[in-house]
Amino acid sequence: MNPGDTTPPTTARGTRWRRRLHLASIVVFLAAILAPTVDTFLRTDEVRGPGPEMRSAAKRPHWRGTQTAMSTWPAAYEAYFVDTCGLRDVLMRLNSLAKYYVFGVSPSPVQVVGRHGWIFYAGDRSMEVHRGTFPFEPGDLERWAGELENRRRSLEAVGCRYLFVIVPNKETIYPEFVDPSITRIAPTRFDVFHEYVRTHTSVDLLDLRPAMAEAKKNDTGPMDVLYTPHGTHWTARGTQVAYQQLVRRVAQIFPGTTYVPPEEFDVAPTPYGTDTFAVNLYLEGILRQPGTLLYHRGGPTHWVKERRDAPPRWRRTQAEGENRLPHTLLFHDSFGPFVYDQLADSFSILDTHEGEYETRSVEAGATKLVIEMWVERYLVNHAPRADRDERVGSLRQMFDLAPHRLFALDAASNNYQPFEGGHLEPVSTPDGPAVTLWRTTVKGGLRTHVFRSPPRGDVLAHVVLDCDRPATLEIMWRETNGPEFNRARRALLPLREGPFETVESLPALGKDCEILLRPTEPDARITLRTFEVRSVEAP
């Protein structure tokens, strides 16, 4: 203490501690505001980006100095910054921890938290459907019945049977785990759809709800169940119920055929969760649930003959054993892979196709059964087409005979334009002018000029192209005064490297319509030689 200092010792010590506290606060504050900037140099945009949310980050916009760029660049850069800012993934994880574990709510708008920490998918208006507050629009049920009945008739014409299966949403089987505020007040779409199709068509319809409800009685707790508590798909027990119902129904359709008894499949625990929203919610490694797998006690009795792992995925398997269930084609959504291997053991040949029904996948004379298996949400996100007469195996012949040309891509006259980041380059080929298409944005593609389409009847698109790598061509259509291009009105063409030709059947497009073509893979270059649309009805 200095001779002239009259400050009491305790006050001086308090002042020094306050200075140290203030200094520490300044250091922590500076570290906090500088950490995101430092992180932008230490890690890539991809690592910090919204990959767990099952989407790609917005691209960094390029400054071009034009008047248009000056007006659009700020919003584009803001979207890029929001998706890739420093420590984004860390902050999202902290946000999820607080919301799920402290407040018991979901950090994501497409998931909701129910009782006992169960998580339910809320996309496709699932909670409204569960309550019964999102019914079908007038005419929807007639269109559904018309589409399925047309499909049944067209398949029976080539000696093929048809089975339509709806997989119940998790909340349909386990409503007791949904948040108590989400109460059912009216019949669901599933209820109304099942009754209407059963009474107004001859379609063979398999309802899994009764079997699931019966198997649910054997649950031993909130984690020993038929659906994953933190996901949306089946556990091994749920898969076993679905397998049992499917093979028994197919054996009824084809008497005298055999299948692997469900009792030969065992449920085994696995150290990792087979289906969970933990990754999507940035809670991977923290939000855990027991996992189970269903396996054949004697080992697989099938082998894979062909497969495609890039979307849309497909696989062909062949099974051992005498008089197995017949050659079958299964169209499915994300529930399909959960029962692939079990079904493959029981079908002589099983073709599995991820995505919408398409006639060209049916091998007339060889395919004996077509199964469509969709989760209950399909009744919301699928747009049925009652006027589509799907004549199996004759699309090219129908196109050649169709008298009315609606549109033909002309590389010389430029009756097309780029769409939102699509790049188009006219090229010369030995067969004449063509257009090379690639994209740099998610929505980029080739947009046709507006053309007139008939209100009903077959509309056929003849596509001839070359692709520089395996890819998928997305064909989307819209009326000019209708909704924007969306997944409810599209067809997907899986492409291999090299030349490709097909005829695709489209619904009646509307009076004045346009078509969008775009590769789903951003690095794929597609050279369009022919894109022509015809109809059997006059526009």
Summary of the structure (lengths in Angstrom):
residues: 539
radius of gyration: 28.4
end to end distance: 101.0
largest distance: 112.1
contacts: 1649
relative contact order: 0.09
helix: 32%
strand: 28%
